[in-house]
Amino acid sequence: MDRLDNTVRPYAWGSTTAIPHLLGIEPTGEPQAEMWMGAHPGAPSRTGRGTLVEVIDADPEKELGPATVAKFGPRLPFLLKILAAGGPLSLQVHPDLEQAKEGYADEERRGIPVDAPHRNYKDANHKPELICALTEFDGLCGFRSPLAAAALLDDLGVDSLKPYVDLLHAHPEDAALREVLTAILTADPEEMSRTVEEAAAACTRLGGAYAPYADIAHHYPGDPGVIAAMLLNHVRLQPGEALYLGAGVPHAYLSGLGVEIMANSDNVLRCGLTPKHVDVPELLRIVRFRPSDPGVLRPEAAPDGEELYETPIDEFRLSRHVLPEQGTAQDLTRATPQILLCTAGSVRAGEHDLTPGRSVFVPAGEKAEVSGTGTLFRATVVA
């Protein structure tokens, strides 16, 4: 079992206080957006034996277990994060596995450098993800029904939004959503900037259900993503609740602290709320234009106390253990690799004492006995 030393990424949208507060350290005044735990080459966790990439590369079957290697190859299939949103992240979607393989192969054939700003596919993998709230957490997830989106836009009283309202009424659901998102993203930039300015002022005036969009517009003035965001469901998670985000589902995180887990991929197609490249044709190929409920997840408790967040994919499996005061030790040994993360209290994992924000990597099959009083998240795979 290896204690992990993890990198914090200072993205501009990050909170300046949430991760330092969790770790019990003084804020630096700079944004601290994500703390990465895993073997992603961009910022692998460090151990006493080298980076986690180096540890796994030295003996994949020992560290990951034969079943994990047979199913996913000689790499850790997931990346675990603590995410702290101080402002909205980009509005985005992720491809499914087949789309990722096709897109990656196409960009490789065309000779687009993997670090080029206009490159869409950094790898050939899909990127399903799960976010579990540690504090109240706001986000956007999936399309509203066209009629609900039309009512939201119409009540703003902005004349330049009326064509979108009419489109949302005029077509079947999937076609209406496609037509309107396409129109928003291909509109004349100057005209769209004026529309966003008027819509933002109306959102500020109306408040209530419009308040999240006023805040988005404050961070991204003039961005067409502000209008696109109004096509999506707004959801507020309470601590312990989660969202699963599958392929093609447009989403954005707005504010709050959470534990995030995802397949080990960098593939993102952006819709807006970003200065980065937006590839509209490819985005429209990937987005699934169907209304959906956000589908808030609450963990299912097993007799042994494990609270599992059920998802339909195998690259990751996230669960939570709330260890009772004076509780007896629990055996979390599995035949698959694990990362154990403490988010509250004080937990002893093997020979390591974990306080909030501290984590360990447990090789496949290694004894994993935990005790103490606190909350422990457990990340592994289904193999």
Contacts in CASP RR format, 6 or more apart in sequence:
PFRMAT RR
TARGET T0000
AUTHOR 0000-0000-0000
METHOD contacts of the structure
MODEL  1
MDRLDNTVRPYAWGSTTAIPHLLGIEPTGEPQAEMWMGAHPGAPSRTGRG
TLVEVIDADPEKELGPATVAKFGPRLPFLLKILAAGGPLSLQVHPDLEQA
KEGYADEERRGIPVDAPHRNYKDANHKPELICALTEFDGLCGFRSPLAAA
ALLDDLGVDSLKPYVDLLHAHPEDAALREVLTAILTADPEEMSRTVEEAA
AACTRLGGAYAPYADIAHHYPGDPGVIAAMLLNHVRLQPGEALYLGAGVP
HAYLSGLGVEIMANSDNVLRCGLTPKHVDVPELLRIVRFRPSDPGVLRPE
AAPDGEELYETPIDEFRLSRHVLPEQGTAQDLTRATPQILLCTAGSVRAG
EHDLTPGRSVFVPAGEKAEVSGTGTLFRATVVA
1 349 0 8 1.000
1 350 0 8 1.000
1 351 0 8 1.000
1 352 0 8 1.000
1 360 0 8 1.000
1 361 0 8 1.000
1 362 0 8 1.000
1 363 0 8 1.000
1 366 0 8 1.000
1 368 0 8 1.000
2 47 0 8 1.000
2 48 0 8 1.000
2 49 0 8 1.000
2 52 0 8 1.000
2 55 0 8 1.000
2 360 0 8 1.000
2 361 0 8 1.000
3 47 0 8 1.000
3 48 0 8 1.000
3 352 0 8 1.000
3 358 0 8 1.000
3 359 0 8 1.000
3 360 0 8 1.000
4 37 0 8 1.000
4 38 0 8 1.000
4 45 0 8 1.000
4 46 0 8 1.000
4 47 0 8 1.000
4 52 0 8 1.000
4 339 0 8 1.000
4 358 0 8 1.000
4 359 0 8 1.000
4 360 0 8 1.000
4 361 0 8 1.000
5 45 0 8 1.000
5 46 0 8 1.000
5 47 0 8 1.000
6 35 0 8 1.000
6 36 0 8 1.000
6 37 0 8 1.000
6 38 0 8 1.000
6 45 0 8 1.000
6 46 0 8 1.000
6 359 0 8 1.000
7 35 0 8 1.000
7 36 0 8 1.000
7 43 0 8 1.000
7 45 0 8 1.000
8 19 0 8 1.000
8 32 0 8 1.000
8 33 0 8 1.000
8 34 0 8 1.000
8 35 0 8 1.000
9 32 0 8 1.000
9 33 0 8 1.000
9 34 0 8 1.000
9 35 0 8 1.000
9 36 0 8 1.000
9 43 0 8 1.000
10 30 0 8 1.000
10 31 0 8 1.000
10 32 0 8 1.000
10 33 0 8 1.000
11 31 0 8 1.000
11 33 0 8 1.000
11 34 0 8 1.000
12 31 0 8 1.000
12 33 0 8 1.000
13 31 0 8 1.000
13 33 0 8 1.000
13 85 0 8 1.000
13 86 0 8 1.000
13 87 0 8 1.000
13 88 0 8 1.000
13 89 0 8 1.000
13 219 0 8 1.000
14 31 0 8 1.000
14 32 0 8 1.000
14 33 0 8 1.000
14 34 0 8 1.000
14 84 0 8 1.000
14 85 0 8 1.000
14 86 0 8 1.000
14 87 0 8 1.000
15 31 0 8 1.000
15 32 0 8 1.000
15 33 0 8 1.000
15 84 0 8 1.000
15 85 0 8 1.000
15 86 0 8 1.000
15 87 0 8 1.000
15 256 0 8 1.000
15 257 0 8 1.000
16 27 0 8 1.000
16 28 0 8 1.000
16 29 0 8 1.000
16 30 0 8 1.000
16 31 0 8 1.000
16 32 0 8 1.000
16 86 0 8 1.000
17 27 0 8 1.000
18 32 0 8 1.000
18 84 0 8 1.000
18 86 0 8 1.000
18 135 0 8 1.000
18 256 0 8 1.000
18 257 0 8 1.000
19 32 0 8 1.000
19 35 0 8 1.000
19 82 0 8 1.000
19 84 0 8 1.000
19 257 0 8 1.000
20 26 0 8 1.000
20 27 0 8 1.000
20 28 0 8 1.000
20 32 0 8 1.000
21 27 0 8 1.000
22 82 0 8 1.000
22 134 0 8 1.000
22 257 0 8 1.000
22 343 0 8 1.000
22 356 0 8 1.000
22 357 0 8 1.000
23 356 0 8 1.000
23 357 0 8 1.000
24 355 0 8 1.000
24 356 0 8 1.000
31 86 0 8 1.000
32 84 0 8 1.000
33 83 0 8 1.000
33 84 0 8 1.000
33 85 0 8 1.000
34 81 0 8 1.000
34 82 0 8 1.000
34 83 0 8 1.000
34 84 0 8 1.000
34 260 0 8 1.000
35 81 0 8 1.000
35 82 0 8 1.000
35 357 0 8 1.000
36 42 0 8 1.000
36 43 0 8 1.000
36 45 0 8 1.000
36 79 0 8 1.000
36 80 0 8 1.000
36 81 0 8 1.000
37 45 0 8 1.000
37 79 0 8 1.000
37 80 0 8 1.000
37 81 0 8 1.000
37 82 0 8 1.000
37 339 0 8 1.000
37 341 0 8 1.000
37 359 0 8 1.000
37 379 0 8 1.000
38 44 0 8 1.000
38 45 0 8 1.000
38 52 0 8 1.000
38 76 0 8 1.000
38 78 0 8 1.000
38 79 0 8 1.000
38 80 0 8 1.000
38 339 0 8 1.000
38 361 0 8 1.000
39 45 0 8 1.000
39 51 0 8 1.000
39 52 0 8 1.000
39 53 0 8 1.000
39 56 0 8 1.000
39 75 0 8 1.000
39 76 0 8 1.000
39 264 0 8 1.000
40 79 0 8 1.000
40 264 0 8 1.000
41 53 0 8 1.000
44 51 0 8 1.000
44 52 0 8 1.000
44 53 0 8 1.000
44 54 0 8 1.000
45 51 0 8 1.000
45 52 0 8 1.000
45 359 0 8 1.000
45 361 0 8 1.000
46 52 0 8 1.000
47 55 0 8 1.000
47 361 0 8 1.000
49 55 0 8 1.000
52 76 0 8 1.000
52 361 0 8 1.000
55 63 0 8 1.000
55 361 0 8 1.000
56 63 0 8 1.000
56 64 0 8 1.000
56 74 0 8 1.000
56 75 0 8 1.000
56 76 0 8 1.000
57 74 0 8 1.000
60 69 0 8 1.000
60 73 0 8 1.000
60 74 0 8 1.000
60 75 0 8 1.000
61 69 0 8 1.000
61 74 0 8 1.000
62 363 0 8 1.000
62 364 0 8 1.000
63 337 0 8 1.000
63 363 0 8 1.000
63 364 0 8 1.000
64 72 0 8 1.000
64 74 0 8 1.000
64 75 0 8 1.000
64 76 0 8 1.000
64 336 0 8 1.000
64 337 0 8 1.000
64 363 0 8 1.000
64 364 0 8 1.000
65 335 0 8 1.000
65 336 0 8 1.000
65 337 0 8 1.000
65 363 0 8 1.000
65 364 0 8 1.000
65 365 0 8 1.000
65 383 0 8 1.000
67 335 0 8 1.000
67 336 0 8 1.000
67 383 0 8 1.000
68 77 0 8 1.000
68 336 0 8 1.000
68 337 0 8 1.000
68 364 0 8 1.000
68 381 0 8 1.000
68 383 0 8 1.000
70 383 0 8 1.000
71 314 0 8 1.000
71 381 0 8 1.000
71 383 0 8 1.000
72 315 0 8 1.000
72 381 0 8 1.000
72 383 0 8 1.000
75 264 0 8 1.000
76 264 0 8 1.000
76 337 0 8 1.000
77 263 0 8 1.000
77 264 0 8 1.000
77 314 0 8 1.000
77 315 0 8 1.000
77 316 0 8 1.000
77 381 0 8 1.000
78 261 0 8 1.000
78 262 0 8 1.000
78 263 0 8 1.000
78 264 0 8 1.000
78 315 0 8 1.000
78 316 0 8 1.000
78 379 0 8 1.000
78 381 0 8 1.000
79 261 0 8 1.000
79 262 0 8 1.000
79 263 0 8 1.000
79 264 0 8 1.000
80 259 0 8 1.000
80 260 0 8 1.000
80 261 0 8 1.000
80 339 0 8 1.000
80 341 0 8 1.000
80 359 0 8 1.000
80 377 0 8 1.000
80 379 0 8 1.000
81 259 0 8 1.000
81 260 0 8 1.000
81 261 0 8 1.000
81 262 0 8 1.000
82 134 0 8 1.000
82 257 0 8 1.000
82 258 0 8 1.000
82 259 0 8 1.000
82 260 0 8 1.000
82 341 0 8 1.000
82 357 0 8 1.000
83 131 0 8 1.000
83 253 0 8 1.000
83 257 0 8 1.000
83 258 0 8 1.000
83 259 0 8 1.000
83 260 0 8 1.000
84 256 0 8 1.000
84 257 0 8 1.000
84 258 0 8 1.000
85 137 0 8 1.000
85 253 0 8 1.000
85 254 0 8 1.000
85 255 0 8 1.000
85 256 0 8 1.000
85 257 0 8 1.000
86 255 0 8 1.000
86 256 0 8 1.000
87 215 0 8 1.000
87 219 0 8 1.000
87 254 0 8 1.000
87 255 0 8 1.000
88 215 0 8 1.000
88 216 0 8 1.000
88 219 0 8 1.000
88 220 0 8 1.000
88 252 0 8 1.000
88 253 0 8 1.000
88 254 0 8 1.000
88 255 0 8 1.000
88 273 0 8 1.000
89 252 0 8 1.000
89 253 0 8 1.000
89 254 0 8 1.000
89 273 0 8 1.000
90 252 0 8 1.000
90 268 0 8 1.000
90 270 0 8 1.000
90 271 0 8 1.000
90 272 0 8 1.000
90 273 0 8 1.000
90 274 0 8 1.000
90 276 0 8 1.000
91 140 0 8 1.000
91 225 0 8 1.000
91 228 0 8 1.000
91 229 0 8 1.000
91 232 0 8 1.000
91 250 0 8 1.000
91 251 0 8 1.000
91 252 0 8 1.000
91 270 0 8 1.000
91 271 0 8 1.000
91 272 0 8 1.000
91 273 0 8 1.000
91 274 0 8 1.000
92 250 0 8 1.000
92 251 0 8 1.000
92 252 0 8 1.000
92 268 0 8 1.000
92 269 0 8 1.000
92 270 0 8 1.000
92 271 0 8 1.000
92 272 0 8 1.000
93 247 0 8 1.000
93 248 0 8 1.000
93 249 0 8 1.000
93 250 0 8 1.000
93 251 0 8 1.000
93 268 0 8 1.000
93 269 0 8 1.000
93 271 0 8 1.000
93 283 0 8 1.000
93 286 0 8 1.000
93 287 0 8 1.000
94 126 0 8 1.000
94 127 0 8 1.000
94 128 0 8 1.000
94 129 0 8 1.000
94 245 0 8 1.000
94 246 0 8 1.000
94 247 0 8 1.000
94 248 0 8 1.000
94 265 0 8 1.000
94 267 0 8 1.000
94 268 0 8 1.000
94 269 0 8 1.000
94 286 0 8 1.000
95 103 0 8 1.000
95 121 0 8 1.000
95 126 0 8 1.000
95 127 0 8 1.000
95 247 0 8 1.000
95 248 0 8 1.000
95 267 0 8 1.000
95 269 0 8 1.000
95 286 0 8 1.000
96 126 0 8 1.000
96 247 0 8 1.000
96 248 0 8 1.000
97 125 0 8 1.000
97 126 0 8 1.000
97 247 0 8 1.000
99 126 0 8 1.000
99 247 0 8 1.000
99 285 0 8 1.000
99 286 0 8 1.000
100 121 0 8 1.000
100 123 0 8 1.000
100 124 0 8 1.000
100 125 0 8 1.000
100 126 0 8 1.000
100 127 0 8 1.000
100 265 0 8 1.000
100 267 0 8 1.000
101 124 0 8 1.000
103 120 0 8 1.000
103 121 0 8 1.000
103 124 0 8 1.000
104 121 0 8 1.000
104 122 0 8 1.000
104 123 0 8 1.000
104 124 0 8 1.000
104 267 0 8 1.000
105 124 0 8 1.000
106 121 0 8 1.000
107 119 0 8 1.000
107 120 0 8 1.000
107 121 0 8 1.000
112 118 0 8 1.000
112 119 0 8 1.000
113 119 0 8 1.000
114 122 0 8 1.000
117 276 0 8 1.000
117 277 0 8 1.000
118 277 0 8 1.000
118 279 0 8 1.000
120 267 0 8 1.000
120 268 0 8 1.000
120 269 0 8 1.000
120 277 0 8 1.000
120 279 0 8 1.000
120 282 0 8 1.000
121 267 0 8 1.000
122 265 0 8 1.000
122 266 0 8 1.000
122 267 0 8 1.000
123 265 0 8 1.000
123 266 0 8 1.000
123 267 0 8 1.000
125 263 0 8 1.000
125 264 0 8 1.000
125 265 0 8 1.000
125 267 0 8 1.000
126 247 0 8 1.000
126 263 0 8 1.000
126 265 0 8 1.000
126 267 0 8 1.000
127 262 0 8 1.000
127 263 0 8 1.000
127 265 0 8 1.000
127 266 0 8 1.000
127 267 0 8 1.000
127 268 0 8 1.000
128 244 0 8 1.000
128 245 0 8 1.000
128 246 0 8 1.000
128 247 0 8 1.000
128 262 0 8 1.000
128 263 0 8 1.000
128 311 0 8 1.000
128 313 0 8 1.000
128 315 0 8 1.000
129 244 0 8 1.000
129 245 0 8 1.000
129 246 0 8 1.000
129 260 0 8 1.000
129 261 0 8 1.000
129 262 0 8 1.000
129 263 0 8 1.000
130 242 0 8 1.000
130 243 0 8 1.000
130 244 0 8 1.000
130 245 0 8 1.000
130 260 0 8 1.000
130 261 0 8 1.000
130 262 0 8 1.000
130 297 0 8 1.000
130 309 0 8 1.000
130 311 0 8 1.000
130 316 0 8 1.000
130 318 0 8 1.000
131 137 0 8 1.000
131 237 0 8 1.000
131 242 0 8 1.000
131 243 0 8 1.000
131 245 0 8 1.000
131 253 0 8 1.000
131 258 0 8 1.000
131 259 0 8 1.000
131 260 0 8 1.000
132 240 0 8 1.000
132 241 0 8 1.000
132 242 0 8 1.000
132 258 0 8 1.000
132 259 0 8 1.000
132 260 0 8 1.000
132 309 0 8 1.000
132 318 0 8 1.000
132 320 0 8 1.000
132 377 0 8 1.000
133 237 0 8 1.000
133 238 0 8 1.000
133 239 0 8 1.000
133 240 0 8 1.000
133 241 0 8 1.000
133 242 0 8 1.000
133 256 0 8 1.000
133 257 0 8 1.000
133 258 0 8 1.000
134 239 0 8 1.000
134 240 0 8 1.000
134 257 0 8 1.000
134 258 0 8 1.000
134 259 0 8 1.000
134 343 0 8 1.000
135 239 0 8 1.000
135 256 0 8 1.000
135 257 0 8 1.000
135 258 0 8 1.000
136 236 0 8 1.000
136 237 0 8 1.000
136 238 0 8 1.000
136 239 0 8 1.000
136 256 0 8 1.000
137 236 0 8 1.000
137 237 0 8 1.000
137 241 0 8 1.000
137 253 0 8 1.000
137 255 0 8 1.000
137 256 0 8 1.000
137 257 0 8 1.000
137 258 0 8 1.000
138 212 0 8 1.000
138 234 0 8 1.000
138 235 0 8 1.000
138 236 0 8 1.000
138 237 0 8 1.000
138 253 0 8 1.000
138 254 0 8 1.000
138 255 0 8 1.000
138 256 0 8 1.000
139 212 0 8 1.000
139 234 0 8 1.000
139 235 0 8 1.000
139 236 0 8 1.000
139 237 0 8 1.000
139 243 0 8 1.000
139 251 0 8 1.000
139 252 0 8 1.000
139 253 0 8 1.000
139 254 0 8 1.000
139 255 0 8 1.000
140 212 0 8 1.000
140 229 0 8 1.000
140 232 0 8 1.000
140 233 0 8 1.000
140 234 0 8 1.000
140 235 0 8 1.000
140 250 0 8 1.000
140 251 0 8 1.000
140 252 0 8 1.000
140 254 0 8 1.000
141 232 0 8 1.000
141 233 0 8 1.000
141 235 0 8 1.000
141 243 0 8 1.000
141 245 0 8 1.000
141 249 0 8 1.000
141 251 0 8 1.000
141 294 0 8 1.000
141 295 0 8 1.000
142 232 0 8 1.000
142 233 0 8 1.000
142 249 0 8 1.000
142 250 0 8 1.000
142 251 0 8 1.000
142 291 0 8 1.000
142 292 0 8 1.000
142 294 0 8 1.000
143 149 0 8 1.000
143 177 0 8 1.000
143 231 0 8 1.000
143 232 0 8 1.000
143 233 0 8 1.000
143 250 0 8 1.000
143 289 0 8 1.000
143 290 0 8 1.000
143 291 0 8 1.000
143 292 0 8 1.000
144 152 0 8 1.000
144 231 0 8 1.000
144 232 0 8 1.000
144 233 0 8 1.000
144 291 0 8 1.000
145 173 0 8 1.000
145 291 0 8 1.000
146 168 0 8 1.000
146 169 0 8 1.000
146 171 0 8 1.000
146 173 0 8 1.000
146 176 0 8 1.000
146 177 0 8 1.000
146 180 0 8 1.000
146 291 0 8 1.000
147 168 0 8 1.000
147 169 0 8 1.000
149 168 0 8 1.000
149 177 0 8 1.000
149 180 0 8 1.000
149 230 0 8 1.000
149 231 0 8 1.000
150 164 0 8 1.000
150 165 0 8 1.000
150 168 0 8 1.000
150 169 0 8 1.000
152 209 0 8 1.000
152 210 0 8 1.000
152 230 0 8 1.000
153 161 0 8 1.000
153 164 0 8 1.000
153 165 0 8 1.000
153 168 0 8 1.000
153 227 0 8 1.000
153 230 0 8 1.000
154 161 0 8 1.000
154 162 0 8 1.000
154 165 0 8 1.000
155 206 0 8 1.000
156 198 0 8 1.000
156 199 0 8 1.000
156 202 0 8 1.000
156 203 0 8 1.000
156 206 0 8 1.000
156 210 0 8 1.000
157 202 0 8 1.000
158 195 0 8 1.000
158 198 0 8 1.000
158 199 0 8 1.000
158 202 0 8 1.000
160 191 0 8 1.000
160 194 0 8 1.000
160 195 0 8 1.000
160 198 0 8 1.000
161 195 0 8 1.000
161 199 0 8 1.000
161 227 0 8 1.000
163 183 0 8 1.000
164 180 0 8 1.000
164 183 0 8 1.000
164 184 0 8 1.000
164 227 0 8 1.000
167 176 0 8 1.000
167 179 0 8 1.000
167 180 0 8 1.000
167 183 0 8 1.000
168 176 0 8 1.000
168 177 0 8 1.000
168 180 0 8 1.000
169 176 0 8 1.000
170 176 0 8 1.000
171 179 0 8 1.000
173 289 0 8 1.000
173 290 0 8 1.000
173 291 0 8 1.000
174 289 0 8 1.000
174 290 0 8 1.000
175 289 0 8 1.000
177 231 0 8 1.000
177 289 0 8 1.000
177 290 0 8 1.000
177 291 0 8 1.000
178 284 0 8 1.000
178 287 0 8 1.000
178 289 0 8 1.000
180 231 0 8 1.000
181 228 0 8 1.000
181 231 0 8 1.000
181 271 0 8 1.000
181 284 0 8 1.000
181 287 0 8 1.000
181 289 0 8 1.000
182 280 0 8 1.000
182 284 0 8 1.000
184 192 0 8 1.000
184 224 0 8 1.000
184 225 0 8 1.000
184 227 0 8 1.000
184 228 0 8 1.000
185 224 0 8 1.000
185 228 0 8 1.000
185 271 0 8 1.000
185 272 0 8 1.000
185 278 0 8 1.000
185 280 0 8 1.000
185 283 0 8 1.000
186 280 0 8 1.000
187 195 0 8 1.000
187 224 0 8 1.000
192 222 0 8 1.000
192 224 0 8 1.000
192 227 0 8 1.000
193 221 0 8 1.000
193 222 0 8 1.000
195 227 0 8 1.000
196 217 0 8 1.000
196 221 0 8 1.000
196 222 0 8 1.000
196 223 0 8 1.000
196 224 0 8 1.000
196 225 0 8 1.000
196 226 0 8 1.000
196 227 0 8 1.000
197 221 0 8 1.000
197 222 0 8 1.000
199 213 0 8 1.000
199 217 0 8 1.000
199 226 0 8 1.000
199 227 0 8 1.000
199 230 0 8 1.000
200 213 0 8 1.000
200 214 0 8 1.000
200 217 0 8 1.000
200 218 0 8 1.000
200 221 0 8 1.000
200 222 0 8 1.000
200 226 0 8 1.000
202 210 0 8 1.000
203 210 0 8 1.000
203 211 0 8 1.000
203 213 0 8 1.000
203 214 0 8 1.000
203 217 0 8 1.000
204 210 0 8 1.000
204 214 0 8 1.000
207 214 0 8 1.000
209 234 0 8 1.000
212 234 0 8 1.000
212 254 0 8 1.000
213 226 0 8 1.000
213 229 0 8 1.000
213 230 0 8 1.000
215 254 0 8 1.000
216 225 0 8 1.000
216 226 0 8 1.000
216 229 0 8 1.000
216 254 0 8 1.000
216 273 0 8 1.000
217 223 0 8 1.000
217 226 0 8 1.000
219 273 0 8 1.000
220 226 0 8 1.000
220 272 0 8 1.000
220 273 0 8 1.000
220 274 0 8 1.000
223 272 0 8 1.000
223 273 0 8 1.000
223 274 0 8 1.000
224 272 0 8 1.000
225 271 0 8 1.000
225 272 0 8 1.000
225 273 0 8 1.000
226 273 0 8 1.000
228 250 0 8 1.000
228 271 0 8 1.000
228 272 0 8 1.000
229 252 0 8 1.000
229 273 0 8 1.000
231 250 0 8 1.000
232 250 0 8 1.000
232 251 0 8 1.000
232 252 0 8 1.000
233 292 0 8 1.000
233 293 0 8 1.000
233 294 0 8 1.000
235 243 0 8 1.000
235 294 0 8 1.000
235 296 0 8 1.000
237 243 0 8 1.000
237 296 0 8 1.000
240 298 0 8 1.000
240 299 0 8 1.000
240 320 0 8 1.000
241 296 0 8 1.000
241 297 0 8 1.000
241 298 0 8 1.000
242 296 0 8 1.000
242 297 0 8 1.000
242 298 0 8 1.000
242 299 0 8 1.000
242 309 0 8 1.000
242 318 0 8 1.000
243 251 0 8 1.000
243 294 0 8 1.000
243 295 0 8 1.000
243 296 0 8 1.000
243 297 0 8 1.000
244 295 0 8 1.000
244 297 0 8 1.000
244 309 0 8 1.000
244 311 0 8 1.000
244 312 0 8 1.000
245 251 0 8 1.000
247 286 0 8 1.000
247 288 0 8 1.000
248 286 0 8 1.000
248 287 0 8 1.000
248 288 0 8 1.000
249 288 0 8 1.000
249 292 0 8 1.000
250 271 0 8 1.000
250 287 0 8 1.000
252 273 0 8 1.000
259 318 0 8 1.000
259 341 0 8 1.000
259 343 0 8 1.000
259 377 0 8 1.000
261 316 0 8 1.000
261 318 0 8 1.000
261 379 0 8 1.000
262 316 0 8 1.000
263 313 0 8 1.000
263 315 0 8 1.000
263 316 0 8 1.000
264 315 0 8 1.000
269 279 0 8 1.000
269 282 0 8 1.000
269 283 0 8 1.000
269 286 0 8 1.000
269 287 0 8 1.000
270 276 0 8 1.000
270 277 0 8 1.000
270 278 0 8 1.000
270 283 0 8 1.000
271 278 0 8 1.000
271 283 0 8 1.000
271 287 0 8 1.000
272 278 0 8 1.000
297 309 0 8 1.000
297 310 0 8 1.000
299 307 0 8 1.000
299 308 0 8 1.000
299 309 0 8 1.000
299 319 0 8 1.000
299 320 0 8 1.000
300 307 0 8 1.000
300 308 0 8 1.000
300 310 0 8 1.000
301 307 0 8 1.000
302 308 0 8 1.000
304 330 0 8 1.000
305 321 0 8 1.000
305 322 0 8 1.000
305 330 0 8 1.000
306 319 0 8 1.000
306 320 0 8 1.000
306 321 0 8 1.000
306 378 0 8 1.000
307 319 0 8 1.000
307 320 0 8 1.000
307 321 0 8 1.000
307 322 0 8 1.000
308 317 0 8 1.000
308 318 0 8 1.000
308 319 0 8 1.000
309 318 0 8 1.000
309 319 0 8 1.000
309 320 0 8 1.000
311 317 0 8 1.000
311 318 0 8 1.000
314 381 0 8 1.000
314 382 0 8 1.000
314 383 0 8 1.000
315 381 0 8 1.000
316 379 0 8 1.000
316 380 0 8 1.000
316 381 0 8 1.000
317 379 0 8 1.000
317 380 0 8 1.000
317 381 0 8 1.000
317 382 0 8 1.000
318 377 0 8 1.000
318 378 0 8 1.000
318 379 0 8 1.000
319 377 0 8 1.000
319 378 0 8 1.000
320 375 0 8 1.000
320 376 0 8 1.000
320 377 0 8 1.000
320 378 0 8 1.000
321 330 0 8 1.000
321 332 0 8 1.000
321 370 0 8 1.000
321 375 0 8 1.000
321 376 0 8 1.000
321 377 0 8 1.000
321 378 0 8 1.000
322 374 0 8 1.000
322 375 0 8 1.000
323 330 0 8 1.000
323 347 0 8 1.000
323 370 0 8 1.000
323 371 0 8 1.000
323 372 0 8 1.000
323 373 0 8 1.000
323 374 0 8 1.000
323 375 0 8 1.000
323 376 0 8 1.000
324 373 0 8 1.000
325 373 0 8 1.000
326 373 0 8 1.000
327 371 0 8 1.000
327 372 0 8 1.000
327 373 0 8 1.000
328 371 0 8 1.000
329 369 0 8 1.000
329 370 0 8 1.000
329 371 0 8 1.000
330 369 0 8 1.000
330 370 0 8 1.000
330 371 0 8 1.000
331 367 0 8 1.000
331 368 0 8 1.000
331 369 0 8 1.000
332 338 0 8 1.000
332 340 0 8 1.000
332 362 0 8 1.000
332 368 0 8 1.000
332 369 0 8 1.000
332 370 0 8 1.000
332 378 0 8 1.000
333 365 0 8 1.000
333 366 0 8 1.000
333 367 0 8 1.000
333 368 0 8 1.000
333 369 0 8 1.000
334 362 0 8 1.000
334 364 0 8 1.000
334 365 0 8 1.000
334 368 0 8 1.000
334 380 0 8 1.000
335 364 0 8 1.000
335 365 0 8 1.000
335 383 0 8 1.000
336 364 0 8 1.000
336 365 0 8 1.000
336 380 0 8 1.000
336 381 0 8 1.000
336 382 0 8 1.000
336 383 0 8 1.000
337 361 0 8 1.000
337 362 0 8 1.000
337 363 0 8 1.000
337 364 0 8 1.000
337 380 0 8 1.000
337 381 0 8 1.000
338 361 0 8 1.000
338 362 0 8 1.000
338 368 0 8 1.000
338 378 0 8 1.000
338 379 0 8 1.000
338 380 0 8 1.000
339 359 0 8 1.000
339 360 0 8 1.000
339 361 0 8 1.000
339 362 0 8 1.000
339 378 0 8 1.000
339 379 0 8 1.000
339 380 0 8 1.000
340 347 0 8 1.000
340 349 0 8 1.000
340 354 0 8 1.000
340 359 0 8 1.000
340 360 0 8 1.000
340 362 0 8 1.000
340 368 0 8 1.000
340 370 0 8 1.000
340 376 0 8 1.000
340 377 0 8 1.000
340 378 0 8 1.000
340 379 0 8 1.000
341 354 0 8 1.000
341 357 0 8 1.000
341 358 0 8 1.000
341 359 0 8 1.000
341 376 0 8 1.000
341 377 0 8 1.000
341 378 0 8 1.000
341 379 0 8 1.000
342 354 0 8 1.000
342 355 0 8 1.000
342 356 0 8 1.000
342 357 0 8 1.000
342 358 0 8 1.000
342 359 0 8 1.000
342 374 0 8 1.000
342 375 0 8 1.000
342 376 0 8 1.000
342 377 0 8 1.000
343 356 0 8 1.000
343 357 0 8 1.000
343 375 0 8 1.000
343 376 0 8 1.000
343 377 0 8 1.000
344 356 0 8 1.000
344 374 0 8 1.000
344 375 0 8 1.000
345 355 0 8 1.000
345 356 0 8 1.000
345 373 0 8 1.000
345 374 0 8 1.000
345 375 0 8 1.000
346 353 0 8 1.000
346 354 0 8 1.000
346 355 0 8 1.000
346 372 0 8 1.000
346 373 0 8 1.000
346 374 0 8 1.000
347 353 0 8 1.000
347 354 0 8 1.000
347 370 0 8 1.000
347 371 0 8 1.000
347 372 0 8 1.000
347 373 0 8 1.000
347 374 0 8 1.000
347 376 0 8 1.000
348 354 0 8 1.000
348 370 0 8 1.000
348 371 0 8 1.000
348 372 0 8 1.000
349 360 0 8 1.000
349 362 0 8 1.000
349 368 0 8 1.000
349 369 0 8 1.000
349 370 0 8 1.000
349 376 0 8 1.000
350 360 0 8 1.000
350 367 0 8 1.000
350 368 0 8 1.000
350 369 0 8 1.000
350 370 0 8 1.000
352 358 0 8 1.000
352 360 0 8 1.000
354 360 0 8 1.000
354 376 0 8 1.000
362 368 0 8 1.000
370 376 0 8 1.000
END
